[in-house]
Amino acid sequence: MVFMPNRSTPDYLFEKAEQCFRRSRADSNVRGELEALGNAFIVKAVELDIKLQKLAKGNYTASFSPHGRDDYGQAAF
């Protein structure tokens, strides 16, 4: 991935997802693969955005909490 100093990485990932979705409508031969790739970009962008927001607030914790659960109350794996 190329570093883009004028925009955030989550924004970059959202743009790449949008490109995948647009191209999936134009090329039916690889539609499923492009949509899956776009979905993966969205997931990574949201995960990164959440982590960046937590860092900005000073509330960031490691992915494994001391209680063995993640921030959503689910067991951490």
C-alpha positions as CSV (number, residue, x, y, z in Angstrom):
1,M,0.0,0.0,0.0
2,V,1.3,3.4,-0.9
3,F,1.4,6.0,1.9
4,M,-0.9,8.9,1.2
5,P,-0.1,11.8,3.5
6,N,-3.1,14.0,2.6
7,R,-5.8,11.4,3.6
8,S,-6.2,8.8,6.2
9,T,-5.6,5.1,5.6
10,P,-9.2,4.2,6.4
11,D,-10.4,6.7,3.8
12,Y,-7.9,5.1,1.3
13,L,-9.3,1.7,2.1
14,F,-12.9,2.9,1.6
15,E,-12.0,4.3,-1.7
16,K,-10.4,1.0,-2.8
17,A,-13.5,-0.8,-1.7
18,E,-15.6,1.6,-3.8
19,Q,-13.4,0.9,-6.8
20,C,-13.8,-2.8,-6.4
21,F,-17.6,-2.4,-6.2
22,R,-17.7,-0.2,-9.3
23,R,-15.5,-2.6,-11.3
24,S,-17.6,-5.6,-10.2
25,R,-20.6,-4.0,-11.9
26,A,-18.6,-3.6,-15.1
27,D,-17.0,-7.0,-15.3
28,S,-19.2,-10.0,-14.7
29,N,-16.4,-12.5,-15.0
30,V,-14.8,-11.5,-11.7
31,R,-17.8,-10.0,-10.0
32,G,-17.8,-12.3,-6.9
33,E,-14.0,-11.8,-6.4
34,L,-14.2,-8.0,-6.7
35,E,-17.2,-7.8,-4.3
36,A,-15.4,-10.0,-1.8
37,L,-12.3,-7.9,-2.0
38,G,-14.3,-4.7,-1.6
39,N,-16.0,-6.2,1.5
40,A,-12.5,-7.1,2.9
41,F,-11.4,-3.5,2.4
42,I,-14.5,-2.2,4.2
43,V,-13.8,-4.5,7.2
44,K,-10.2,-3.5,7.5
45,A,-11.1,0.2,7.1
46,V,-13.7,0.0,9.9
47,E,-11.3,-1.9,12.2
48,L,-8.5,0.6,11.6
49,D,-10.8,3.5,12.1
50,I,-12.0,2.2,15.4
51,K,-8.5,1.7,16.6
52,L,-7.4,5.2,15.5
53,Q,-10.4,6.7,17.3
54,K,-9.5,4.8,20.5
55,L,-5.9,6.0,20.2
56,A,-7.1,9.6,19.7
57,K,-9.2,9.4,22.8
58,G,-6.5,7.7,24.9
59,N,-8.7,4.7,25.5
60,Y,-6.8,2.2,23.4
61,T,-6.4,-1.3,24.9
62,A,-4.6,-4.3,23.5
63,S,-6.7,-6.7,21.5
64,F,-6.7,-9.1,24.4
65,S,-8.1,-7.6,27.6
66,P,-7.1,-8.9,31.0
67,H,-10.5,-10.5,31.3
68,G,-10.1,-12.6,28.2
69,R,-12.8,-10.7,26.3
70,D,-12.6,-8.1,23.6
71,D,-14.2,-4.7,23.7
72,Y,-17.6,-6.0,22.6
73,G,-18.0,-8.5,25.4
74,Q,-17.1,-11.5,23.3
75,A,-14.5,-14.0,24.0
76,A,-11.2,-13.0,22.4
77,F,-9.5,-15.6,20.1
